Amino acid sequence: MVGELLGAVWFRLPTGGHKGRRHEEKVAPELAFAVKPGHRRRGIGAALLTQLVKANPQHSTISIRASTKNPAVRLYERFGFKIVRQSAESVTMRREA
């Protein structure tokens, strides 16, 4: 269908109240990401992520949380994200440009 929304990617910018962080420490924006089921594994996510990173060079550090079973974790790794925290259910990844 023409004009159908297939996916979206955006930043969630954290706001105040981060316990244990020094005032001068910057908090990385969190990446929010979705591609419609049935349209995954076709390069849509990579294209969305490429455009978001290009359009926002001021965000040199980005974080994302995902399920350990989420196949998109491999996509994030291709874009330079590294696992910084992992549990049985989820991973937290960061990218620093």
Residue, then its C-alpha position, 0 to 999 in steps of 0.5 A: m500500500v502506498g503511503e503505509l508506515l513501515g517503521a520509525v526511529w527516534f530519540r528519547l531524551p532523558t530528563g533530570g533526576h539521574k541519581g548518582r550522576r555528576h552534574e557535568e556528566k551528559v546522559a545519552p539519548e535513548l534510541a527508540f526503534a520499530v519496524k512493522p512485522g512483515h517488513r523486517r529484514r528488508g533493510i528498512g531498519a538500517a535505512l532509518l538508523t542511517q538517516l537518524v545518525k546522519a541527521n543528528p551528529q550532535h548525539s555522539t553517544i546513543s544508548i538502546r535497550a533490547s531483548t536478548k532475543n531481538p534480532a535487531v541487536r545484530l543491526y545495532e552492532r553493525f552500527g557500532f553499538k556495544i553491549v554495556r550491560q546484559s541480563a537474561e532478558s535484556v541488553t543495554m547497548r551504547r554507541e560512541a562516535 
